[in-house]
Amino acid sequence: MSLVSFTSVLTSLIVLTILTTCLLWPWLHATYTWRTGTIKSLNELSNRRSTTRQVPRIIHQTYRHIDSIPLKWQAASNSCRYLHSNYEYKFWSDNEGRGLIKREFPSLLPTFDSYPYDIQRADVIRLVVLYLYGGIYIDFDIFCLKSLDSLLEYEFILPQTKPAGLSNDVIISKPRHPFLYQVLNNLPSANRYIISKYPTVMFSTGPMFLTQEASKYPNRSSLDTLSTELYGKYASNSSRALFRHLKASSWHGSDALLVKWIYRWRNIFLLSFLVVVLYVIHTVQQRYHRTNNSTMKQ
């Protein structure tokens, strides 16, 4: 193998590594930025927080239509309403959410209507109602285990999720929080189709979109995160868990199963990739040295 060929192969490997790093960068950055929760215990409110209530006592939930909610989800919703009987409860159907956007954010309506998936519109509705009214948004497949009163002293809260970043199935916000204003303004620029349903939703309106927005928000200190232990999705036996998750993932398709499968075996995939790269480099070096030795003997 000539020096030119060796350089070409090595350059290709470097370019491949750079492209892979760029592709994974949002996840890597999110993992580093939101690696620890700022709220680890309900009894240990930060001294940075106001002693007055920031978030109104309102629980928001969204679904296509109130008559089509599955029974097990109704039970989950009732658990939250029972523990917070002194809260106002607001249910938002798809049509009611669209009407609210048409009335309050008409410039956002073309983007809202252009989404190919219902879950994208549901993601946007929760952001709009929290911006306008404040309160607590909770997905229908989540049971409440404890009162959330002590969290009302914070300005804005998202839960930590795995493998990286923040989730959007529980959101707590005071009305008119500037972060939500930023998020709503940036929805049109994030509206693009990415290969299949799962990455499209995740990066256009879902958790990774919110995570990226939170990572570049100028006043990140005003954003707090629930630890995974309080969130309860990955530590269901914890006595500190605020929620129990049914993990319905009703909007997930086959591509989401593939992503989860790859994540489950991520260490093997990474090891295999490194082995292939090292093997290619070793093979190229061996051929290069043999070619050089043959040239010198001639």
HELIX and SHEET records of a PDB file:
HELIX    1   1 LEU A    3  THR A   33  1                                  31    
HELIX    2   2 ILE A   66  SER A   68  5                                   3    
HELIX    3   3 LEU A   71  LEU A   83  1                                  13    
HELIX    4   4 ASP A   94  GLU A  104  1                                  11    
HELIX    5   5 PRO A  106  LEU A  108  5                                   3    
HELIX    6   6 LEU A  109  SER A  114  1                                   6    
HELIX    7   7 ASP A  118  TYR A  133  1                                  16    
HELIX    8   8 ASP A  149  GLU A  153  5                                   5    
HELIX    9   9 PRO A  178  ALA A  190  1                                  13    
HELIX   10  10 LYS A  197  SER A  204  1                                   8    
HELIX   11  11 PRO A  207  SER A  215  1                                   9    
HELIX   12  12 ARG A  220  SER A  222  5                                   3    
HELIX   13  13 THR A  228  TYR A  231  1                                   4    
HELIX   14  14 SER A  254  ARG A  264  1                                  11    
HELIX   15  15 ARG A  266  LYS A  297  1                                  32    
SHEET    1   A 6 GLU A  88  SER A  93  0                                        
SHEET    2   A 6 ILE A  58  TYR A  63  1                                        
SHEET    3   A 6 GLY A 135  ILE A 138  1                                        
SHEET    4   A 6 VAL A 170  SER A 173 -1                                        
SHEET    5   A 6 PHE A 156  PRO A 159 -1                                        
SHEET    6   A 6 ASP A 224  LEU A 226  1                                        
SHEET    1   B 2 ILE A 142  CYS A 144  0                                        
SHEET    2   B 2 PHE A 243  HIS A 245 -1                                        
END                                                                             
